[in-house]
């Protein structure tokens, strides 16, 4: 008889939430992770009393009150509001695109003036069917916003010219005709007081976790140890890449401890110029309104992904999506394996979406009229 009801491969949010839900229903779970810490990409290092987001900025936001109440049952969230700033050639602009941005760009003060300016900008680039990202962006916001706030950042993010990127990457560009720098429209937004580790540690309380444990290093052993598997890793790797390898973009981070109280006055400053190699600088203390004597900043560099690097952004073009659908069809045939999370579903999800999907997976798995999760 297997020792555990569920082996959960990967200790990111999906794995942690599913493990919690299974355990509270009396199931015995073992959670393994190849890293030396749990929590996946929301893991935080404590440096000089500052919770440093090791794998990039994570800001929780949602309109789903049930999800918000769920995460707040483990740790109280603060009132942090994401209001990033963009820098281009030494000048700074508010994000998202709102009346503050339009005033900084053109000196316009009223919504009608801003709309008239945008209409004029867009009229120069009317394209019925944009052939690439550049044409799409120009048809949505015109040359000025595109050149100063979109082009360089996007080309750095994806590692290729905007004229070679598909138009679907920018389906729309939200424009606000109010003086509002709140990046997200969601009703609920914040950061866990004390960092994200408090959330994942709360979810995993009383659950057995084995770190530095690579599922693929001894797959036959792990497959025998539990009745069921929850897999949150790369779905193409699970199937030995039989249909080919799925592609991603990666990130590289440079963290720096500075002997000053306040480096940039904001948690997030984007650098939109192509000549600057990083896309943004994060100053972590501002996520929790820190007053520490020192500060930690992180420069975020987009990076080509190869096996062994962290996979952050799936490249959901036609080729990759076709490959993924073949793997997804295989996964539907599994009777004792649940696939969840970004890597297993080849989708970029925000944190609230991961939590919601894990809660849904658990609800289906443990429902009285349970049918296979994938079918």
HUMO-V681899 format. One line per field, one symbol per residue. phi: phi as a letter, one per 20 degrees, with the letter a starting at -180 (. if undefined). burial: 1 if it has 16 or more other C-alpha atoms within 10 Angstrom, else 0. A space follows every 10 residues. Layout:
BEGIN
phi=???
burial=???
END
This chain:
BEGIN
phi=.gfcfcedeo dfgfffffgf ffffeneedc dcbffebeol fefdeeclmd eeffdnfcce badeffffff fffdbfeedg dfcfcddcln ddcfcffbff fffffcmfdd gfffffffgf ffffcfcfcg ebfffffffe cnfffffecc gfffffgdmb fffdefffgd fbcfdddcec effdeffdbr cgfonfffff fffegndfcd elcegffbff fffeecfccd ddeffffgdl lfdoefdcdd ccddebedeb ebecmbfcce defffefeea dddffffclf dffdbcdced dfbfecgoef edcfeeefff ffffgfffff ffefeccddb nfffdlcedf ffffgfffff fffffdffdf cgged
burial=0001111111 1111111111 1110000111 1111000111 1111000001 1111111111 1100001100 1000111101 1111111100 0111111111 1110000100 1001001100 1100100001 0111111111 1110111111 1111111100 0100111000 0000111011 1011000111 1111111111 1111001011 0011100000 0100110111 1111111100 0000111111 1110100000 0100011111 1111001111 1111111101 0001111111 1110100001 1111110001 1011001100 1000001111 1111110100 1111111110 1111100000 00110
END
